[in-house]
Amino acid sequence: MKKLLSMAITLILSTSMTISAFASTWREISDEELGLPTEEEARRITETERNKKHAISDDMYAALFAANEAEADIDTIPDITIAGEHLNNMNYNVEKYINDSYRKIDRLYFCTDILVFAGHGLYDKVKITPRESLRTSENCTGVYMGDKNITYQVNYLIGLGRRNMSDCRFAMFAACQTANPNYATNIAKSTVYDHGAESSIGWRVDVSSEGLHEWEKKFFEQIENGKTLYTAKKNADALLKGSDVGTKYPDIFLSTIYGNSDILLSKNRSRSDNNTNPVNFVTIDEPLNINCKNNDIDELTQYLEENLNEFDSNLFDVESITNTVDGKNYYEIIYVMKVNGFETPYNVIVFVEDDKIDYVASFTQDDYDQLASIPSVMEESDFSDSIEIAKEEALEYVPNDATVDNQETRLILDSNLSPIVIVKTVCVDDSDCRFVLDYEYNLNY
């Protein structure tokens, strides 16, 4: 039994952050060539349109951008649907734009309180392109971190650095690698430090679209319930890590916040009075000599082994160590239990906040006892043939206009301890954009 899980889009990594690095594809294009208004004209047009729709002209706005992707592509409509629902509950004026023009992005990105861009991603851009049958001369668009607009074929990406973004309180770049740490900057980072937005969030790696939707539900629910940006991320990660979503899509936790991580987007706006903490964190009450930046967490591992029942460092691997807030000693460390080469839903997620360390475990003694129910034949099985079959079947979902760059496989046990192969197929499309197809193959033993 097989099931296509999700398809997450990313763009191919450049070796340089300059336009010249992709001169054979993307090139700069001026405002005049695109027929864009000046900043003053754009503000005037936007204010006039908003005043026609809303009685209070100085109210707060959210502009959310996505596109109807092709069937073999990611689905970004849920990204803005989920965000829009919760922001509407917080009394924001929510403006959702699907398959809209680059002109709309140009007019709104610098004078809107909350922005969400969902599409194909790279460290320096988010590309928002509808399926071919819905494309026009203006709706293959997106945003670029530089101070110039760029174009390739029929794609026109608006340069965020062209105007000051100090009106923006929060920008979410719901796309792959938009917080990639392997460059001097990235689009989430430059939006805050270079262009003036108060806060932003992006993903450090290729992120699965289906998994990201589940994460966004938890994240925006926490925002609506009055949590800060950082606490909303912390709670969303803790709530999902022990679930099937967290086991199948570990990349959804690898995000970084830039700017003001303590911002309250719901302040004086939320209709919710649910201010309880949904996670029972355990605080470590003794100092530990660890250095997350250098991956030195031996004392943390030793502490967990001595103080957390059922934690065995021989069974738990460190899955990730992530800097969750740029410029702060805030890190998220995830330990995952493995049995016979299979990743289990049992994990420990640790949150380092300067000198404070919290953790939450997703397993009990009963969970350990369940592992004894795994048939011995599974322990002795060689799944290499099944893995190759899964990889071949995953290739059937690769679009005709894309080429395969590589495939990665993971063996996991779901919450029912059923064995599954997860295949991640990394593809490159005809505009040098990378995307990932995640495929699930149930194992027989």
N, C-alpha and C positions, 0 to 999 in steps of 0.2 A: 504494500500500500504506500502510495507516494502522495505528496502534496507540495505544491509550490508555496513557499512561506511568504517571501517578500522580495522586493527589488529595490535596492537602495542605490542612489546615483551619486557618483563623484566625478571629478574631472582629473585628467592626467596631470601628474606633478611636473612642473617646469623646473629646470635647473637654475633659473634666475627669476627674480621678481620684476624684471623690466619688460617692457613691451617687446624689446628686441628678441627676447627669449622665444616668443611665439610669432615672429614677424611673418612667417610663412602662412599663418592662419589669421590671428587677430591683428587688427590695426586700429590706430586712433581715428576718431571721427569727431568733428567739431559740432558745437551746438548749432551753428549756422547751417551745416549740411543736414542736420536732423530737423531743422525748423523749430528749435526749442525757444521758449520765451526767456527773457531775463529773469533773475530772481525776483525782482520787484513785480514784474508782470505776473509771474507764477503765483506769488502770494495773493495778489489782487484777485486773480481768477478763482483760486481755491477758496478764499474768504467769501466771495460772492456766491459760489456754488453751495458752500456749507451753510451760509445764512439763509438760503432758500429752503433748506431742509430742516434746520434746527433753530429754535427760538433763542438759544443762548450761544452767541458767537464765540465766547471765550471758553466754552466747555472743552473737554478732553476727547481726543480722537485716536482711533486705532485703524491703521491701514494694513490690510493683509493681502498678500499677493501669491497666487498659485496658477496652475494651468491644468487643462485636461490633457494628461499625458497619453501616449500610445498604450495599447493593451500590454505590450511587452516592456513597459516602462514603469516607473514608480507612480503611485497615486498620491498627489500632494493636496488634493481637495480636503481630506480629513484634517490636515495640519491647520488650515485656516478655519475650518468648521469648529474644531475643538477650541482653538484660541478664541474665536469669535463668540462662542457660547458663554464662556466664563468672563470675558471682558464686557460683554453685554450685561451680565449679571452685576458687574461692578459699575454700571452706569456710564461706560464709555460709549461714545458714538462710533459704532463699528462699521467700517467700510471694507467690504470684501470684494476683491478684484480677481476675476478668473478670466484668463485669456485676454487681458487688457493691454493697452498700448504702453510703449516706453514713455510716451508723453505723460501718462498718469503717474508713473513712478517718478519722473523728473519733477513733477509739480508737487508731490506729496512728501518725498523722503526727508526733506529738511524742515518741514513745518508740521509734523505729526508726532504725537506723544509716544505711541507704541507702533512699531513696525514688525511685521513677520514676512520673511521671504522664504518660500518653500520651493525647492527645485533641485537642479543638478548643481553640485558644489565643487569648489576647489579652494585652496587657501586664499585666493584673491578675488573670487567671484561666486555669484549664484546665478545660474541661467534658468530662466522660466520660459519653456517652449511648449506649446500645445501640440497635439498630434497633427500629422501632416494635413489631414482634411480640414482642420480648423485654423490653419495658419493664414495670416494676412501679412501685409507689408510692414505692420507695426507691432504685432503681438508676440514675436519671437524676441524676448527681451530678458531683463535681469539687471543685476547691479555688479559694479566693479569697484574695488577699493581705491583706485587711483584718482588723480585729479583730471582725468580725461575720459570721455566716453570711448568705448571700443566696439568694433564690429567684425563679424566674420560671416560671409555669405549673407543670409537674411537676418542674422542675429544682431541686435543693438542693445548693448549693456550700458546703463547710465553710471557715470563715474561719481561716486559718493563724495570724493574730495573736492568737487567743484564748488560746494556751498557748505556753510557752517551748519552742523546738525545739533546745535545746543537746545533746540526745541524738543529733541527726541529724548525721552526718559529711558526707553528700553528698546533694543532691537534684537530680534531672534533670527538667526540664519539657520533655518532648518534644512540643512544640506550637508553633504559630506565634506570633511576636511576644512571647514570654514574657521576652525581654530587650530589648524595644523601648527604644532610648535616648532617644526623643523625649518622655519623661515624667520627672518628678522621681524616680520610682522605678518598679519593675516587680516582678512576682511572684518572679523569680529573685533579684533584688537585695534585696528586702525580707525574703525568707526568711533571708538571712544577716545583714544589718545591723540589721533590726528584730526578727526573731524568734529569732535565736541559732543557726541552723545553721552548721556549720563551712565548708561550700562548696556551690556550686550551679552549674548551667549552664542557659542558655536561649538561644533564637534571636531575633535582632534583627528578623527579617523573616518573611514567610510562607514556611514551609519545606515542601518536597515530601516527602510521606510515604515514597514508594518510595525516593527518594534517601537520606533520613534512615536508613532501615534499613541500607543499605550502609555508611553512615558509622558507625553504631553498632557494626557488626561489627568494623570496624577499631579504633574507640575502646576498646571493652571488651576486645578482644584485647590492646591495649597496656596497659591497666590490669592485666589478669591477668598480663602479663609483667613487672610490677614498675615500670611507669613512673608518674611523678607525673601528676596531673590535667592540668596544662598540657602536659607532654611527650606524653601520650596524644592530646590534641587536635591538637597540632602534627604528630605523626607520621601520624595519621589523615588530616588535611587534605593533607599532602604526598603520601601514598600514593594518594589518590583523585583529586587535581586533574587529572592528566594522562589519566585514564580517561574512557570514555564517560559514566560516572555523574557525574563532575565537570563534564564539558562540558554535560550535559543539566540537571543540578541544581546550579547554582552557589550557590544559597541555603543548601545544607547546611554551607557553610564559615563562614557569618555568625553565629557563636555567641560568647557572652561568658561567661567564668568569673567568679564572685564569691566573695570570701573566700579561703581558703587554696588557692592554685593548686598548691602543692607537696605537698599531701596524698598519701600512699601508701595507697590503699584496699586494696592487696594485701599490706601489710606483715605478714610472718610468717603469711600465710594462703594464698599462692598455691602450687599444685601444680606450677607451671611454673618452670623454671630458665632460660628463654630471656630473657636480659637484653641481647641484642645490639640495636643500633640498626638498624632496617630501612631507613633512609633515609641516603643519602650527601650530607649537607648540605655546602655550601661556605661557609666563613666569610670575610667581607670583612675584610681585615686593615689597613684604613686608615680613619681617622675621616671620617665624612660629616656635613655640616651639613644635616640634614633635620628637619622638624617634621611628624610624621604627623597630629597632632591638627588641624593647619591645612592638611593635604593638600599640604604643601610637600616634595616628594620629588624635585626636579629633579636634585640631585647623585647620588641613587641611580640614577635613570634614565641619567644620563651615565656613571656607573661601569659599569653593566651593558653599555652600548653599547661601552665601551672594553675591557672585560675578558671579556665572554661572547660567544664566537663565535656568529654567526648572529642575535644580538639586534639588531634594528633598531627604533629608537623610532618610525619612521614606520609600522611594521607592528603594533607591540604597543600596545594600549590598556590603561590602568589600569582593571581591572574593579571592584576594591573595595579600600578601606583600612579595616580593622576593628580596633577596640580589643579584643583577645582576653582580657585580664585587667583587670577594672575596678580603677581606682586605681593601676595601674602603666603605665609607658611601654612596654607590650607591644602590638605591632601586627602585623597580617598584611596584606601587600600582594600583590595578584594582578595580574600582567600577562598579557593574553591576545592572541595573534596573530590578526589578522583579515585575510582575503583576499577582495576583491570583496564586502565587506559580510557575509561569513560568519565566525563565530567558529570557530576551529580547536581541536583538542585540544592545541595547542602553547602552553605558558605558562611563566611564571616565578612562583614563589611565594616571597615574602620574609618572613622572620620577624625583627622588630625586638624585642630584649629589652634595654631600656635602651641601653647602649653597644655591645652585641653585635648583629651582623647576620648571619644565615644565609640562604642561598637554595638552591633546587633548581630545575633546569630540566627540563622534560619533553620536550625535543626534541633532535635531533642533525642533522648535515648530511644524513644519509639522509632524515630527515623533510622537510627543505627540498627535497631532490631529488624527493620524491614529489609535492610540490605542482605540479611541472611536468607531472604526468600529468593534471591537471584539464583537461578538454576546453575549448577556447577558446569553444565555444558557450555554456558555463556562464557564462563571464565576460561574455558579451554578452546574456544572457537577462534578461528582465524577469519576475520571479516574482510581481508584484503580484496577478495573477488567481489564482494558486495559493495565495497567502497568504489571500485572501478566502475561497476554498473551504475551506481548512484551518480558518479561524475559524468558518465556518458548520457544519462537521462537528463541531467541538469543542462547539458549542452543543447537539448531540444528547445529550450526556452530562450536561447540567444537570438536576438533579432537579426534579420538578414543583412542589415546595414552595419553590423558591429563585428569586431574581431575579438577573439579571446586572448587576454593577456596571461592569465594564470588561474588556477583553481586551488582552493584550500579546503581541507576536510576536518571536521571535528566529530568525535564520537561523544554522544551525550545520553544520559538517562533522564527521561522526563519525570513529572511528579508521580506518575504511576510506575516508575522504574522500568519503563519500556525503552529498549535500546534504539537509538536513532542516529543516522548519519546526517550531519548538516554539511552541505556543499556550498561554498562561496565561490562563485564564478565571476572573475573580474574581467570586464569587457571594455573595449575602446570603440567609440562610435566614429562616424565620418567627420566629426568636427573636433576630434582629439579629446572628447569627453569620456571619462571612465565611469562605469556604473557596475554595480554588484548585484548579481542574482543569487538569492539564498534559496536553497532547495532542500527539502526534507525527504529522507528515505528511511522507512521503517525496516529494521533488521529482523530477519528470521533466524532462529537458532534452535 
